[in-house]
Amino acid sequence: LFKITDNALEVVATDTYRLALHSLPLEGEFADSRSAIVSRRALSELMRIIEASSSEPVEVRMSDSQIEFKVGHVTLSSRLIEGQFVNYGKVVPASFERKVTCNIKELSSALHRALIVAREDANRVVLKTEDGSLKITASSQDVGNVEEAIPMQLEGEDAEIAFNARFVLDMLDAVGGTEIAME
C-alpha cells in the first residue's frame, strides 16, 4: 500500500503473518490524501531501476487506476490493484508498555544459533528480559536446548514472548543501523 498523507508517504506491506510499515517525507504540496495498492512485481522492477540509477530521486504520480514512477530517464507505469488493504492502523499499537533496545548484530547472531534447535519446533524462539539481559531460548526433543543472553536496555517491566525466529531475522536483515528498539 502506498498512502500519501500531508507531506509523507507511508508504504505498508504484509504477507498475513508479518507487516512492514515505513514512512518517508515527501517534497511538494498535496491537495488530498491518496492511497493505492501496488503490485509486488512492479515494486521489484522499481527496486532494480533504483539500484541501477545510484542516487536519482524517485517521482511518483498516481491516478485512480495507475501509478507511475520516474527515476532519471526511466519511467515505470503499472496498474493498481483494486480492493481494500488491511486496516493496519488496528494492527500496529499506538502505545507500548515495554521497550527493549539491543545490538542488531548480537541479536541476529544469537537467533541464528538458536534457529539450529528451533527448526524442529516451527522456528519458535522465546525472548525473555531478565537482569539487564535478553535471553534467547529454544528447545527440541530431538535436538536439545539452547539458551543465550545478550545485553539490552529495558524500559518498563520484564517480559517473555515467543516468535518465529525466521520472521525476526528477516526484519533484522531489512533494517539498518547498529541498534534495534522492540516495543
C-alpha positions, 0 to 999 in steps of 0.5 A: 500500500502506498498512502500519501498523507500531508507531506509523507508517504507511508508504504505498508506491506504484509504477507498475513503473518508479518507487516512492514510499515515505513514512512518517508517525507515527501517534497511538494504540496498535496491537495488530498490524501491518496492511497493505492495498492501496488503490485509486488512485481512492479515494486521489484522492477522499481527496486532494480531501476533504483539500484541501477540509477545510484542516487536519482530521486524517485517521482511518483504520480498516481491516478485512480487506476495507475501509478507511475514512477520516474527515476532519471530517464526511466519511467515505470507505469503499472496498474493498481490493484483494486480492493481494500488493504488491511486496516493496519492502523488496528494492527500496529499499537499506538502505545507500548508498555515495554521497550527493549533496545539491543545490538542488531548484530548480537541479536541476529547472531544469537537467533541464528544459533538458536534457529539450529534447535528451533527448526524442529519446533516451527522456528519458535524462539522465546525472548525473555528480559531478565537482569539487564539481559535478553535471553534467547531460548529454544528447545527440541526433543530431538535436538536439545536446548539452547539458551543465550543472553545478550545485553539490552536496555529495558524500559518498563517491566520484564517480559517473555514472548515467543516468535518465529525466529525466521520472521525476526531475522528477516526484519533484522536483515531489512533494517539498518543501523547498529541498534534495534528498539522492540516495543 
